[in-house]
Amino acid sequence: MSVITIMPSGKTVEAGEGMTILAAILQADPDFTHKCDGNAKCGSCHVFVVEGRKGVTKTTREENEKLDALVGVGSKSRLACQVKVLGTEDIKVEIPVL
Ligand code: FES
């Protein structure tokens, strides 16, 4: 079990192993944009994993290819729908302000 802190709201959600960051964010913010419903196609669920990066699954090639096509990405960028919680440490994510 990990605690996910979602910035900038500061809301927290408990997430078990295997849960996606997208699912965790939706618990705290049901209006969070996820246009392709978690298929790594739209990029609308882009977030920064600012703490606890060892507590989530690694980036897949499919995710990397989509991130490469987005504006405003950085070394901490992930697609929330593709990131699964390992349950080994707490995680902080930041939703980019558009
Ligand atoms: S919901 Fe579309 S890429 Fe994550």
Backbone and ligand atoms as CSV (ligand in chain L), in Angstrom:
chain,resi,resn,atom,element,x,y,z
A,1,MET,N,N,0.839,-1.196,0.000
A,1,MET,CA,C,0.000,0.000,0.000
A,1,MET,C,C,0.878,1.251,0.000
A,2,SER,N,N,0.535,2.172,-0.871
A,2,SER,CA,C,1.261,3.445,-0.943
A,2,SER,C,C,0.266,4.583,-0.788
A,3,VAL,N,N,0.748,5.691,-0.277
A,3,VAL,CA,C,-0.051,6.909,-0.232
A,3,VAL,C,C,0.385,7.783,-1.405
A,4,ILE,N,N,-0.583,8.166,-2.220
A,4,ILE,CA,C,-0.306,9.027,-3.368
A,4,ILE,C,C,-0.745,10.439,-2.996
A,5,THR,N,N,0.177,11.369,-3.039
A,5,THR,CA,C,-0.158,12.778,-2.816
A,5,THR,C,C,-0.222,13.455,-4.168
A,6,ILE,N,N,-1.323,14.135,-4.397
A,6,ILE,CA,C,-1.575,14.743,-5.704
A,6,ILE,C,C,-1.478,16.256,-5.582
A,7,MET,N,N,-0.523,16.811,-6.292
A,7,MET,CA,C,-0.315,18.253,-6.265
A,7,MET,C,C,-0.904,18.861,-7.549
A,8,PRO,N,N,-1.387,20.083,-7.550
A,8,PRO,CA,C,-1.230,21.054,-6.470
A,8,PRO,C,C,-2.295,20.984,-5.381
A,9,SER,N,N,-3.290,20.111,-5.480
A,9,SER,CA,C,-4.368,20.123,-4.483
A,9,SER,C,C,-3.886,19.634,-3.124
A,10,GLY,N,N,-2.897,18.738,-3.109
A,10,GLY,CA,C,-2.431,18.173,-1.843
A,10,GLY,C,C,-3.291,17.024,-1.347
A,11,LYS,N,N,-4.288,16.617,-2.148
A,11,LYS,CA,C,-5.138,15.495,-1.750
A,11,LYS,C,C,-4.326,14.211,-1.715
A,12,THR,N,N,-4.714,13.284,-0.853
A,12,THR,CA,C,-4.015,12.007,-0.771
A,12,THR,C,C,-4.988,10.858,-1.004
A,13,VAL,N,N,-4.446,9.799,-1.583
A,13,VAL,CA,C,-5.230,8.600,-1.889
A,13,VAL,C,C,-4.374,7.400,-1.540
A,14,GLU,N,N,-4.965,6.381,-0.964
A,14,GLU,CA,C,-4.227,5.140,-0.730
A,14,GLU,C,C,-4.350,4.258,-1.967
A,15,ALA,N,N,-3.225,3.676,-2.391
A,15,ALA,CA,C,-3.225,2.851,-3.601
A,15,ALA,C,C,-2.507,1.536,-3.321
A,16,GLY,N,N,-3.151,0.457,-3.683
A,16,GLY,CA,C,-2.550,-0.856,-3.521
A,16,GLY,C,C,-1.680,-1.210,-4.716
A,17,GLU,N,N,-0.878,-2.243,-4.579
A,17,GLU,CA,C,-0.007,-2.713,-5.646
A,17,GLU,C,C,-0.820,-2.990,-6.910
A,18,GLY,N,N,-0.339,-2.482,-8.036
A,18,GLY,CA,C,-1.002,-2.728,-9.313
A,18,GLY,C,C,-1.977,-1.653,-9.725
A,19,MET,N,N,-2.333,-0.774,-8.808
A,19,MET,CA,C,-3.260,0.313,-9.149
A,19,MET,C,C,-2.519,1.338,-9.998
A,20,THR,N,N,-3.190,1.894,-10.990
A,20,THR,CA,C,-2.533,2.928,-11.794
A,20,THR,C,C,-2.629,4.275,-11.076
A,21,ILE,N,N,-1.679,5.135,-11.424
A,21,ILE,CA,C,-1.725,6.504,-10.891
A,21,ILE,C,C,-2.997,7.191,-11.382
A,22,LEU,N,N,-3.414,6.869,-12.613
A,22,LEU,CA,C,-4.657,7.456,-13.127
A,22,LEU,C,C,-5.830,7.088,-12.223
A,23,ALA,N,N,-5.949,5.837,-11.850
A,23,ALA,CA,C,-7.053,5.414,-10.984
A,23,ALA,C,C,-6.986,6.132,-9.644
A,24,ALA,N,N,-5.785,6.322,-9.133
A,24,ALA,CA,C,-5.632,7.019,-7.854
A,24,ALA,C,C,-6.060,8.477,-7.981
A,25,ILE,N,N,-5.618,9.125,-9.057
A,25,ILE,CA,C,-5.988,10.537,-9.255
A,25,ILE,C,C,-7.506,10.668,-9.407
A,26,LEU,N,N,-8.118,9.739,-10.130
A,26,LEU,CA,C,-9.573,9.821,-10.345
A,26,LEU,C,C,-10.353,9.680,-9.047
A,27,GLN,N,N,-9.788,8.965,-8.082
A,27,GLN,CA,C,-10.459,8.878,-6.769
A,27,GLN,C,C,-10.516,10.250,-6.107
A,28,ALA,N,N,-9.448,11.019,-6.279
A,28,ALA,CA,C,-9.379,12.341,-5.652
A,28,ALA,C,C,-10.027,13.414,-6.511
A,29,ASP,N,N,-9.962,13.221,-7.827
A,29,ASP,CA,C,-10.451,14.234,-8.760
A,29,ASP,C,C,-11.125,13.547,-9.941
A,30,PRO,N,N,-12.420,13.255,-9.822
A,30,PRO,CA,C,-13.127,12.528,-10.889
A,30,PRO,C,C,-13.130,13.259,-12.231
A,31,ASP,N,N,-12.806,14.553,-12.231
A,31,ASP,CA,C,-12.822,15.320,-13.479
A,31,ASP,C,C,-11.470,15.336,-14.177
A,32,PHE,N,N,-10.472,14.632,-13.631
A,32,PHE,CA,C,-9.144,14.618,-14.254
A,32,PHE,C,C,-9.258,14.089,-15.686
A,33,THR,N,N,-8.617,14.791,-16.623
A,33,THR,CA,C,-8.732,14.465,-18.050
A,33,THR,C,C,-7.983,13.173,-18.383
A,34,HIS,N,N,-8.659,12.263,-19.083
A,34,HIS,CA,C,-8.041,11.002,-19.528
A,34,HIS,C,C,-8.795,10.545,-20.784
A,35,LYS,N,N,-8.523,11.272,-21.856
A,35,LYS,CA,C,-9.353,11.170,-23.061
A,35,LYS,C,C,-9.389,9.795,-23.714
A,36,CYS,N,N,-8.305,9.027,-23.642
A,36,CYS,CA,C,-8.308,7.724,-24.330
A,36,CYS,C,C,-8.589,6.583,-23.351
A,37,ASP,N,N,-9.006,6.947,-22.148
A,37,ASP,CA,C,-9.371,5.935,-21.141
A,37,ASP,C,C,-8.226,4.975,-20.809
A,38,GLY,N,N,-7.016,5.492,-20.814
A,38,GLY,CA,C,-5.903,4.694,-20.312
A,38,GLY,C,C,-5.194,3.834,-21.322
A,39,ASN,N,N,-5.201,4.240,-22.579
A,39,ASN,CA,C,-4.580,3.428,-23.627
A,39,ASN,C,C,-3.278,4.004,-24.184
A,40,ALA,N,N,-2.697,4.984,-23.501
A,40,ALA,CA,C,-1.436,5.599,-23.929
A,40,ALA,C,C,-1.526,6.201,-25.317
A,41,LYS,N,N,-2.698,6.688,-25.690
A,41,LYS,CA,C,-2.896,7.235,-27.032
A,41,LYS,C,C,-3.048,8.758,-27.052
A,42,CYS,N,N,-3.518,9.347,-25.951
A,42,CYS,CA,C,-3.879,10.768,-26.029
A,42,CYS,C,C,-2.876,11.699,-25.342
A,43,GLY,N,N,-2.219,11.243,-24.320
A,43,GLY,CA,C,-1.279,12.089,-23.591
A,43,GLY,C,C,-1.930,13.055,-22.621
A,44,SER,N,N,-3.247,13.028,-22.520
A,44,SER,CA,C,-3.929,14.004,-21.661
A,44,SER,C,C,-3.736,13.727,-20.173
A,45,CYS,N,N,-3.230,12.559,-19.828
A,45,CYS,CA,C,-3.038,12.215,-18.409
A,45,CYS,C,C,-1.589,12.447,-17.971
A,46,HIS,N,N,-0.866,13.280,-18.704
A,46,HIS,CA,C,0.535,13.566,-18.371
A,46,HIS,C,C,0.658,14.157,-16.961
A,47,VAL,N,N,1.533,13.563,-16.170
A,47,VAL,CA,C,1.831,14.075,-14.824
A,47,VAL,C,C,3.340,13.977,-14.602
A,48,PHE,N,N,3.794,14.633,-13.549
A,48,PHE,CA,C,5.171,14.486,-13.113
A,48,PHE,C,C,5.172,13.648,-11.836
A,49,VAL,N,N,5.956,12.592,-11.824
A,49,VAL,CA,C,6.139,11.822,-10.589
A,49,VAL,C,C,7.333,12.448,-9.885
A,50,VAL,N,N,7.059,13.272,-8.880
A,50,VAL,CA,C,8.119,14.075,-8.273
A,50,VAL,C,C,8.771,13.392,-7.076
A,51,GLU,N,N,8.079,12.445,-6.473
A,51,GLU,CA,C,8.674,11.665,-5.374
A,51,GLU,C,C,8.193,10.229,-5.482
A,52,GLY,N,N,9.062,9.318,-5.090
A,52,GLY,CA,C,8.686,7.909,-5.062
A,52,GLY,C,C,8.779,7.210,-6.393
A,53,ARG,N,N,9.686,7.674,-7.252
A,53,ARG,CA,C,9.760,7.081,-8.592
A,53,ARG,C,C,10.192,5.616,-8.583
A,54,LYS,N,N,10.851,5.199,-7.517
A,54,LYS,CA,C,11.218,3.780,-7.428
A,54,LYS,C,C,10.027,2.933,-6.981
A,55,GLY,N,N,8.956,3.584,-6.616
A,55,GLY,CA,C,7.779,2.870,-6.145
A,55,GLY,C,C,6.734,2.660,-7.226
A,56,VAL,N,N,7.137,2.895,-8.486
A,56,VAL,CA,C,6.200,2.687,-9.603
A,56,VAL,C,C,6.891,1.896,-10.713
A,57,THR,N,N,6.088,1.351,-11.609
A,57,THR,CA,C,6.629,0.570,-12.731
A,57,THR,C,C,7.433,1.473,-13.670
A,58,LYS,N,N,8.323,0.850,-14.416
A,58,LYS,CA,C,9.174,1.593,-15.357
A,58,LYS,C,C,8.386,1.987,-16.603
A,59,THR,N,N,8.928,2.962,-17.290
A,59,THR,CA,C,8.304,3.460,-18.520
A,59,THR,C,C,8.414,2.417,-19.628
A,60,THR,N,N,7.326,2.174,-20.308
A,60,THR,CA,C,7.347,1.247,-21.447
A,60,THR,C,C,7.678,2.014,-22.731
A,61,ARG,N,N,8.031,1.293,-23.777
A,61,ARG,CA,C,8.335,1.949,-25.051
A,61,ARG,C,C,7.120,2.717,-25.567
A,62,GLU,N,N,5.944,2.108,-25.445
A,62,GLU,CA,C,4.715,2.757,-25.912
A,62,GLU,C,C,4.500,4.095,-25.181
A,63,GLU,N,N,4.736,4.090,-23.865
A,63,GLU,CA,C,4.569,5.316,-23.085
A,63,GLU,C,C,5.615,6.348,-23.502
A,64,ASN,N,N,6.854,5.918,-23.660
A,64,ASN,CA,C,7.920,6.832,-24.064
A,64,ASN,C,C,7.624,7.480,-25.402
A,65,GLU,N,N,7.116,6.700,-26.329
A,65,GLU,CA,C,6.817,7.245,-27.651
A,65,GLU,C,C,5.744,8.319,-27.559
A,66,LYS,N,N,4.745,8.101,-26.721
A,66,LYS,CA,C,3.695,9.111,-26.578
A,66,LYS,C,C,4.245,10.353,-25.876
A,67,LEU,N,N,5.062,10.153,-24.834
A,67,LEU,CA,C,5.646,11.295,-24.114
A,67,LEU,C,C,6.499,12.143,-25.053
A,68,ASP,N,N,7.240,11.480,-25.951
A,68,ASP,CA,C,8.103,12.203,-26.890
A,68,ASP,C,C,7.304,13.160,-27.772
A,69,ALA,N,N,6.041,12.876,-27.967
A,69,ALA,CA,C,5.217,13.693,-28.845
A,69,ALA,C,C,4.530,14.843,-28.101
A,70,LEU,N,N,4.705,14.915,-26.786
A,70,LEU,CA,C,4.019,15.941,-26.007
A,70,LEU,C,C,4.922,17.149,-25.761
A,71,VAL,N,N,4.289,18.289,-25.524
A,71,VAL,CA,C,5.009,19.516,-25.175
A,71,VAL,C,C,5.054,19.622,-23.649
A,72,GLY,N,N,6.172,20.086,-23.120
A,72,GLY,CA,C,6.255,20.351,-21.690
A,72,GLY,C,C,6.655,19.162,-20.850
A,73,VAL,N,N,7.183,18.114,-21.466
A,73,VAL,CA,C,7.602,16.946,-20.688
A,73,VAL,C,C,9.007,17.170,-20.117
A,74,GLY,N,N,9.313,16.433,-19.073
A,74,GLY,CA,C,10.627,16.488,-18.449
A,74,GLY,C,C,11.022,15.108,-17.983
A,75,SER,N,N,12.111,15.031,-17.240
A,75,SER,CA,C,12.639,13.731,-16.824
A,75,SER,C,C,11.692,13.003,-15.858
A,76,LYS,N,N,10.784,13.742,-15.228
A,76,LYS,CA,C,9.854,13.123,-14.282
A,76,LYS,C,C,8.481,12.875,-14.895
A,77,SER,N,N,8.368,13.112,-16.195
A,77,SER,CA,C,7.072,12.957,-16.857
A,77,SER,C,C,6.668,11.494,-16.976
A,78,ARG,N,N,5.394,11.251,-16.766
A,78,ARG,CA,C,4.802,9.926,-16.983
A,78,ARG,C,C,3.376,10.105,-17.477
A,79,LEU,N,N,2.857,9.075,-18.106
A,79,LEU,CA,C,1.430,9.033,-18.424
A,79,LEU,C,C,0.769,8.302,-17.264
A,80,ALA,N,N,-0.101,8.999,-16.546
A,80,ALA,CA,C,-0.678,8.432,-15.322
A,80,ALA,C,C,-1.356,7.090,-15.567
A,81,CYS,N,N,-1.883,6.907,-16.774
A,81,CYS,CA,C,-2.603,5.655,-17.053
A,81,CYS,C,C,-1.665,4.467,-17.219
A,82,GLN,N,N,-0.385,4.741,-17.441
A,82,GLN,CA,C,0.565,3.659,-17.694
A,82,GLN,C,C,1.431,3.323,-16.482
A,83,VAL,N,N,1.316,4.107,-15.436
A,83,VAL,CA,C,2.160,3.938,-14.257
A,83,VAL,C,C,1.417,3.125,-13.207
A,84,LYS,N,N,1.992,2.001,-12.819
A,84,LYS,CA,C,1.367,1.195,-11.771
A,84,LYS,C,C,2.164,1.314,-10.475
A,85,VAL,N,N,1.422,1.362,-9.396
A,85,VAL,CA,C,2.018,1.455,-8.066
A,85,VAL,C,C,2.568,0.086,-7.670
A,86,LEU,N,N,3.799,0.095,-7.144
A,86,LEU,CA,C,4.394,-1.155,-6.666
A,86,LEU,C,C,4.068,-1.411,-5.203
A,87,GLY,N,N,3.663,-0.356,-4.508
A,87,GLY,CA,C,3.300,-0.515,-3.093
A,87,GLY,C,C,4.480,-0.493,-2.151
A,88,THR,N,N,5.648,-0.099,-2.650
A,88,THR,CA,C,6.861,-0.130,-1.824
A,88,THR,C,C,7.185,1.202,-1.182
A,89,GLU,N,N,6.673,2.296,-1.722
A,89,GLU,CA,C,6.931,3.598,-1.116
A,89,GLU,C,C,5.834,4.587,-1.510
A,90,ASP,N,N,5.759,5.655,-0.723
A,90,ASP,CA,C,4.761,6.675,-1.015
A,90,ASP,C,C,5.199,7.501,-2.224
A,91,ILE,N,N,4.230,8.084,-2.887
A,91,ILE,CA,C,4.461,8.728,-4.185
A,91,ILE,C,C,3.809,10.110,-4.176
A,92,LYS,N,N,4.498,11.043,-4.799
A,92,LYS,CA,C,3.897,12.365,-4.990
A,92,LYS,C,C,3.879,12.667,-6.480
A,93,VAL,N,N,2.716,13.026,-6.999
A,93,VAL,CA,C,2.607,13.394,-8.401
A,93,VAL,C,C,2.131,14.831,-8.518
A,94,GLU,N,N,2.557,15.476,-9.580
A,94,GLU,CA,C,2.137,16.848,-9.837
A,94,GLU,C,C,1.424,16.898,-11.170
A,95,ILE,N,N,0.230,17.447,-11.162
A,95,ILE,CA,C,-0.524,17.605,-12.395
A,95,ILE,C,C,-0.112,18.935,-13.016
A,96,PRO,N,N,0.394,18.912,-14.258
A,96,PRO,CA,C,0.833,20.170,-14.885
A,96,PRO,C,C,-0.333,21.139,-15.019
A,97,VAL,N,N,-0.064,22.397,-14.788
A,97,VAL,CA,C,-1.080,23.439,-14.987
A,97,VAL,C,C,-1.000,23.857,-16.438
A,98,LEU,N,N,-2.121,23.772,-17.119
A,98,LEU,CA,C,-2.138,24.105,-18.561
A,98,LEU,C,C,-2.468,25.561,-18.777
L,1,FES,S1,S,-5.512,8.459,-20.687
L,1,FES,FE1,FE,-4.781,8.755,-22.702
L,1,FES,S2,S,-2.645,8.509,-22.522
L,1,FES,FE2,FE,-3.353,8.161,-20.513
